[in-house]
Amino acid sequence: MASRSSAIDEIDTMSPGPERAGLRLAYRLLSRRKRLSFAYLTLARVAVGFCDLMLASAMYVVFLLLQGGSPVRPFWWLPKTILAAASSAVVLLIVRSLLDLSSTRAVIRYVQDIYTDFLLRLAHGYSEMQWSEFVRENRSDLINHTTHTGREAANIYHRGIELISAIIIVAMMAAALIYENSIAACGLTITVSLFYGIHRVLIRNGLESAGRTRERSVGLLQKILADMFSSGKETRTYHNQAFFQERVREHGELAATSNVRVMFLPQVARIMADQGVVLLFLAVIITVQLRHGEAKQLLSILVFYFVLSRRLLPLVSQISFLAGSMEASYENVRLIARELNRCTIFRAPRLLTSRPAGDVVMELDHVSFSFDDAPILCGLSLSLRKGETIVLHGVSGCGKSSLLNLIAGILQPTSGTVRVDRRRVAYVPQEIVLLDDSIRNNLLFGLDDRSDADLMSALSIAELDGLVTELAMGLETRVGDNGVLFSGGQRQQLGIARAVLRQPTLLLLDEATAGLDEASESEVLRNFSQTKVAVLLVTHRIRARRFAGRVFRLEEFQLFEEQEDPVFEDDPVLVGRNFL
């Protein structure tokens, strides 16, 4: 597995780079099937432009026949009567409209599928990232990447389809102009080249810079807002709302300024393209007048150019606008590629399943663990039997939570073996995370539906069934954002009930009863003792030790078993049994 420093170096080499690098990244992010869909949808949008070209030709023939003339180059497939020509134009118009609607809907659906794919890939990657790397991340950044950045990166494929199809359609129309009037075609080529040169020189760098600034400022703004909302109690207590509001104002203004540039610069190119192509069309009219003195031909040619320019003028503007918008979105594509790459580099290795024998539910065999090369646990050996309760205590930061994380499979040991059936392990951490949902869904937490009797039984063990019964909506009562409508002790009881509902053989409790009063804690622990589940309880409370079969102290990276004095129950004495 790559070290953190080498992995970060690899990620940092993915700089924004030129336009081709952005396109290359965007291409690599797609599966083979989505690449084929991209090509198919591009051809569908080109077909809409081809219908426009055919419609312009049909209108040319209609007006020519109306004046009693005939095409200069009569082909066998051209309609010979006014009715046939008008009917052909109507059919082309209907086909063009239906094709435009269906292809537009398909492109929108395609872009949404790509966004959903980015969302799922990032969510899956973050959820499988090594815990030691995951805890370094800011949660707001992860949310921002999976929502805002992923959506903006997906939009680049929409712009890409429209840009490529627009270029092909303009090329087809330019070929038609060359066929009809080479001077007009040369004027179009010069105009498009001029606008593209202005875009490359004056607009592109500004868009790239504004895109990067916008992504950074939006990410920082989301972090600040998350911090402000999560520290609501302290903010109101200290009356320091102005501190957060000033930070929100600063980064909000920076985000707004960069967003204005991102949105305005492509509009500059669009406006320039609009006016330039209008001048070009006027020049075409003058050219037609000079070259076609016959009135019959003149009116038909003007109709042809009018219908064609109705589509051509917006396309030239669209090309410039889309090119600018895509360059502003390359930063989003780079961020998505970088995050997916990081998820791959720091993916947690698949745990090897090793189960203990007999009635032993968990066994540590010379287990060691280090974090950033700093030792946390060294050579621990311990076994826990079915129905047994073990209490573990120690000073803050000695590695108690790390030990539980190793047993649960959240962390991987540096050396040694953890033998446990992790499908039958339940874990109640210090901080209970609750969904902004009903009590029922917080207990199920992804489980298949359980009966009300099962839910109430789990609540009974957690000593919370009485409260739920008294609530007007019972199990359907909502708990609020992370359980804000419940007390700290009640949130812990919900977490305990959630764990019990999974019918584990091993229950890991990390200060999971710290929010309860002594009487409630005693009842909960007594309920555990009446079940056959093995319990490993991390606690600082001395009274909880009377429910334990064995008591261990974690100190200096090692485990020591303690034996309580029968006279002074709350004064444990170290007997010196070292489990190394």
ZAFI-45309 format. One record per residue (C-alpha): x, y, z. Coordinates in steps of 0.25 Angstrom, whole numbers, padded with zeros to 4 digits, always signed. Layout:
BEGIN
XYZ ...
END
This chain:
BEGIN
+0000+0000+0000 +0005+0014-0004 +0010+0023+0008 +0002+0035+0010 +0013+0045+0006 +0015+0037-0008 +0000+0036-0010 -0001+0051-0007 +0010+0054-0017 +0003+0046-0028 -0010+0053-0025 -0003+0067-0026 +0003+0064-0039 -0012+0065-0045 -0011+0080-0047 -0022+0087-0055 -0013+0088-0068 -0017+0092-0082 -0031+0089-0088 -0026+0075-0094 -0023+0071-0080 -0037+0074-0075 -0043+0067-0087 -0034+0055-0085 -0039+0054-0070 -0053+0056-0074 -0052+0044-0084 -0045+0035-0074 -0056+0037-0063 -0066+0031-0073 -0069+0016-0074 -0068+0010-0088 -0084+0009-0089 -0085+0024-0085 -0074+0028-0096 -0083+0021-0106 -0095+0028-0101 -0088+0041-0102 -0085+0038-0117 -0099+0034-0120 -0105+0046-0113 -0095+0055-0121 -0100+0049-0134 -0114+0051-0130 -0112+0066-0127 -0105+0067-0141 -0117+0060-0147 -0125+0072-0142 -0116+0082-0149 -0117+0073-0162 -0132+0074-0161 -0130+0090-0161 -0121+0089-0173 -0132+0081-0181 -0143+0090-0176 -0135+0102-0181 -0134+0095-0195 -0149+0091-0195 -0153+0105-0192 -0143+0110-0204 -0150+0100-0213 -0164+0105-0208 -0162+0120-0211 -0155+0117-0224 -0167+0109-0229 -0177+0119-0224 -0170+0129-0234 -0171+0119-0245 -0156+0116-0245 -0148+0103-0244 -0136+0099-0236 -0122+0103-0243 -0118+0089-0241 -0130+0080-0242 -0128+0066-0235 -0138+0054-0236 -0142+0055-0222 -0146+0069-0221 -0161+0072-0221 -0167+0076-0234 -0179+0083-0229 -0182+0094-0219 -0191+0084-0211 -0180+0074-0210 -0170+0084-0206 -0179+0090-0195 -0182+0076-0190 -0168+0072-0190 -0165+0085-0182 -0176+0081-0172 -0171+0067-0170 -0157+0072-0168 -0162+0082-0158 -0169+0071-0150 -0158+0061-0150 -0148+0072-0146 -0157+0076-0134 -0159+0062-0129 -0144+0059-0131 -0140+0071-0123 -0149+0068-0112 -0145+0054-0111 -0130+0056-0112 -0131+0068-0102 -0138+0059-0092 -0128+0048-0094 -0116+0057-0092 -0122+0063-0079 -0124+0048-0074 -0110+0044-0078 -0104+0056-0070 -0113+0052-0058 -0108+0038-0059 -0093+0043-0059 -0096+0051-0047 -0102+0040-0040 -0090+0031-0044 -0081+0041-0038 -0089+0043-0026 -0089+0028-0023 -0075+0026-0027 -0070+0037-0017 -0080+0032-0006 -0075+0018-0007 -0060+0022-0008 -0061+0031+0004 -0069+0020+0012 -0058+0010+0009 -0046+0019+0011 -0036+0015+0022 -0041+0021+0035 -0028+0027+0039 -0029+0035+0026 -0044+0038+0027 -0043+0045+0040 -0034+0055+0034 -0045+0060+0024 -0054+0071+0027 -0068+0066+0026 -0073+0079+0018 -0062+0076+0008 -0067+0062+0005 -0082+0067+0004 -0078+0078-0005 -0070+0069-0014 -0081+0058-0015 -0092+0069-0018 -0088+0082-0024 -0075+0078-0030 -0080+0065-0035 -0092+0072-0042 -0083+0083-0048 -0074+0072-0053 -0086+0065-0060 -0090+0077-0067 -0078+0078-0075 -0082+0066-0083 -0095+0073-0086 -0087+0085-0091 -0078+0075-0098 -0089+0069-0106 -0095+0082-0110 -0081+0088-0114 -0077+0076-0122 -0091+0075-0129 -0091+0091-0131 -0077+0090-0138 -0081+0079-0147 -0094+0086-0151 -0087+0099-0154 -0078+0091-0163 -0089+0085-0170 -0096+0099-0172 -0083+0105-0176 -0082+0094-0187 -0096+0097-0191 -0092+0112-0192 -0079+0108-0200 -0088+0100-0209 -0098+0112-0211 -0088+0124-0209 -0073+0123-0207 -0071+0137-0203 -0081+0136-0192 -0074+0124-0187 -0061+0131-0186 -0067+0142-0178 -0073+0132-0168 -0059+0125-0167 -0052+0138-0164 -0062+0143-0154 -0062+0130-0146 -0047+0129-0146 -0046+0144-0141 -0056+0141-0130 -0049+0128-0126 -0036+0136-0125 -0042+0147-0116 -0047+0136-0107 -0034+0129-0106 -0026+0141-0103 -0035+0150-0095 -0045+0140-0088 -0040+0126-0086 -0029+0130-0075 -0039+0138-0067 -0050+0127-0067 -0040+0116-0062 -0035+0126-0051 -0049+0129-0047 -0054+0114-0047 -0043+0110-0038 -0045+0122-0028 -0060+0119-0028 -0058+0105-0024 -0049+0108-0013 -0058+0119-0008 -0070+0111-0008 -0063+0100-0001 -0059+0109+0010 -0072+0115+0011 -0079+0102+0013 -0069+0098+0024 -0072+0111+0031 -0087+0110+0031 -0085+0095+0036 -0077+0100+0047 -0087+0111+0051 -0099+0102+0051 -0092+0091+0058 -0087+0100+0069 -0101+0107+0072 -0101+0106+0087 -0087+0112+0089 -0090+0123+0079 -0102+0127+0086 -0096+0126+0100 -0083+0134+0096 -0091+0144+0088 -0081+0143+0077 -0090+0142+0065 -0082+0153+0058 -0070+0145+0058 -0076+0135+0048 -0085+0145+0041 -0072+0153+0037 -0066+0140+0032 -0078+0136+0024 -0078+0151+0018 -0064+0150+0014 -0064+0137+0007 -0078+0139+0002 -0074+0152-0005 -0061+0144-0011 -0070+0133-0016 -0080+0143-0022 -0069+0151-0029 -0063+0139-0035 -0076+0134-0039 -0079+0147-0046 -0067+0145-0054 -0070+0131-0058 -0084+0135-0063 -0080+0148-0069 -0068+0145-0078 -0075+0135-0086 -0086+0145-0089 -0076+0155-0094 -0072+0144-0104 -0087+0142-0108 -0090+0157-0110 -0078+0159-0119 -0082+0146-0127 -0096+0151-0128 -0093+0165-0134 -0082+0159-0143 -0090+0149-0149 -0101+0159-0151 -0091+0168-0159 -0087+0155-0167 -0102+0152-0171 -0103+0166-0176 -0091+0164-0184 -0097+0151-0190 -0110+0159-0194 -0101+0169-0201 -0093+0158-0208 -0106+0151-0212 -0111+0164-0218 -0099+0166-0226 -0098+0152-0231 -0113+0149-0233 -0120+0160-0241 -0132+0151-0245 -0143+0154-0235 -0148+0140-0235 -0134+0134-0230 -0132+0146-0221 -0144+0143-0212 -0142+0128-0211 -0127+0130-0208 -0131+0140-0197 -0141+0130-0191 -0131+0119-0191 -0121+0128-0184 -0131+0133-0174 -0136+0119-0170 -0121+0115-0169 -0116+0127-0161 -0128+0125-0152 -0120+0113-0147 -0106+0117-0151 -0106+0130-0143 -0109+0124-0129 -0100+0112-0132 -0088+0121-0134 -0091+0129-0121 -0093+0115-0114 -0080+0110-0118 -0073+0122-0112 -0082+0121-0099 -0080+0106-0098 -0065+0107-0099 -0064+0117-0088 -0073+0109-0079 -0066+0096-0081 -0052+0103-0078 -0059+0108-0065 -0063+0094-0061 -0050+0087-0064 -0046+0090-0049 -0059+0082-0045 -0054+0070-0054 -0040+0071-0048 -0046+0070-0033 -0055+0058-0036 -0043+0051-0043 -0034+0054-0031 -0044+0050-0020 -0047+0037-0028 -0032+0035-0029 -0030+0037-0014 -0041+0028-0010 -0034+0017-0018 -0021+0020-0012 -0026+0020+0002 -0036+0009+0001 -0036+0000+0013 -0031-0014+0011 -0041-0025+0011 -0041-0031+0025 -0038-0046+0026 -0049-0053+0034 -0043-0061+0045 -0053-0066+0056 -0050-0072+0069 -0052-0086+0073 -0062-0092+0084 -0070-0082+0092 -0060-0071+0090 -0066-0059+0083 -0054-0050+0082 -0039-0053+0083 -0027-0043+0082 -0014-0050+0078 -0002-0041+0080 -0009-0029+0074 -0001-0016+0072 -0006-0003+0066 +0001+0010+0062 -0004+0023+0056 +0006+0031+0048 +0017+0022+0053 +0013+0026+0068 +0011+0013+0076 -0003+0012+0082 -0005-0002+0086 +0006-0013+0087 +0005-0028+0087 -0009-0029+0093 -0015-0043+0096 -0029-0045+0101 -0041-0054+0100 -0055-0052+0103 -0065-0063+0104 -0080-0064+0101 -0088-0056+0112 -0076-0051+0119 -0075-0036+0122 -0061-0029+0122 -0059-0015+0127 -0047-0007+0121 -0043+0006+0127 -0031+0015+0126 -0027+0030+0125 -0032+0038+0113 -0024+0036+0100 -0018+0023+0105 -0024+0015+0093 -0037+0009+0098 -0045+0014+0086 -0034+0009+0077 -0035-0004+0083 -0050-0005+0081 -0049+0000+0066 -0039-0011+0064 -0049-0021+0069 -0060-0015+0061 -0052-0015+0048 -0051+0000+0047 -0036+0000+0048 -0026-0011+0044 -0015-0016+0053 -0001-0013+0050 +0002-0027+0054 -0005-0039+0061 -0018-0045+0059 -0032-0041+0063 -0042-0053+0063 -0056-0049+0063 -0069-0051+0055 -0071-0037+0051 -0085-0040+0045 -0089-0042+0060 -0082-0030+0066 -0090-0017+0070 -0083-0004+0074 -0088+0007+0082 -0078+0019+0081 -0077+0031+0090 -0084+0040+0081 -0097+0034+0076 -0101+0038+0062 -0116+0039+0060 -0123+0041+0047 -0133+0053+0045 -0144+0042+0045 -0153+0034+0053 -0149+0026+0065 -0153+0013+0057 -0144+0017+0046 -0133+0020+0055 -0134+0007+0062 -0134-0001+0049 -0123+0007+0043 -0122-0001+0030 -0128-0014+0035 -0139-0021+0029 -0153-0018+0035 -0154-0023+0049 -0167-0025+0057 -0171-0014+0067 -0169-0025+0078 -0155-0026+0074 -0153-0011+0074 -0159-0010+0088 -0151-0022+0093 -0138-0015+0089 -0143-0002+0095 -0147-0009+0108 -0132-0014+0110 -0128+0000+0108 -0138+0005+0118 -0145+0014+0108 -0158+0006+0105 -0166+0014+0116 -0163+0028+0109 -0166+0023+0095 -0179+0017+0100 -0183+0031+0106 -0180+0038+0093 -0192+0042+0085 -0186+0036+0072 -0179+0025+0079 -0168+0019+0069 -0172+0029+0059 -0167+0041+0067 -0156+0049+0060 -0143+0051+0068 -0139+0064+0061 -0125+0067+0054 -0115+0057+0061 -0125+0055+0072 -0126+0069+0077 -0140+0067+0082 -0135+0056+0092 -0125+0058+0103 -0111+0052+0103 -0115+0040+0111 -0127+0037+0103 -0118+0038+0090 -0109+0028+0097 -0121+0019+0100 -0125+0019+0086 -0111+0015+0081 -0111+0004+0091 -0125-0001+0086 -0120+0000+0072 -0109-0009+0075 -0117-0019+0083 -0127-0020+0071 -0116-0026+0063 -0115-0038+0072 -0100-0038+0074 -0091-0048+0081 -0082-0037+0084 -0086-0023+0089 -0075-0012+0089 -0079+0000+0098 -0070+0012+0098 -0074+0021+0109 -0088+0017+0104 -0095+0019+0118 -0087+0032+0122 -0100+0041+0119 -0108+0032+0128 -0110+0034+0143 -0105+0023+0152 -0119+0016+0154 -0122+0016+0139 -0108+0011+0136 -0109+0000+0146 -0122-0005+0140 -0116-0005+0126 -0104-0013+0130 -0113-0022+0139 -0121-0025+0126 -0109-0028+0118 -0105-0038+0129 -0118-0046+0127 -0115-0048+0112 -0105-0057+0106 -0097-0046+0099 -0083-0043+0102 -0080-0029+0106 -0067-0021+0105 -0070-0008+0113 -0060+0004+0113 -0064+0013+0125 -0058+0022+0135 -0069+0019+0145 -0064+0010+0156 -0078+0005+0160 -0080-0001+0146 -0069-0011+0150 -0078-0019+0159 -0085-0024+0146 -0072-0029+0140 -0066-0043+0141 -0052-0037+0139 -0047-0023+0139 -0035-0018+0131 -0027-0006+0131 -0020+0000+0118 -0007+0006+0122 +0006+0009+0114 +0001+0002+0102 -0002-0011+0110 -0013-0018+0117 -0013-0021+0132 -0024-0030+0138 -0029-0024+0152 -0036-0031+0163 -0046-0024+0172 -0043-0025+0187 -0056-0032+0194 -0056-0022+0205 -0053-0009+0197 -0061-0012+0185 -0058+0002+0178 -0043+0001+0180 -0038-0008+0170 -0024-0013+0172 -0014-0017+0161 -0010-0031+0162 +0001-0030+0151 -0004-0040+0141 +0002-0035+0128 -0005-0039+0115 +0006-0037+0106 
END
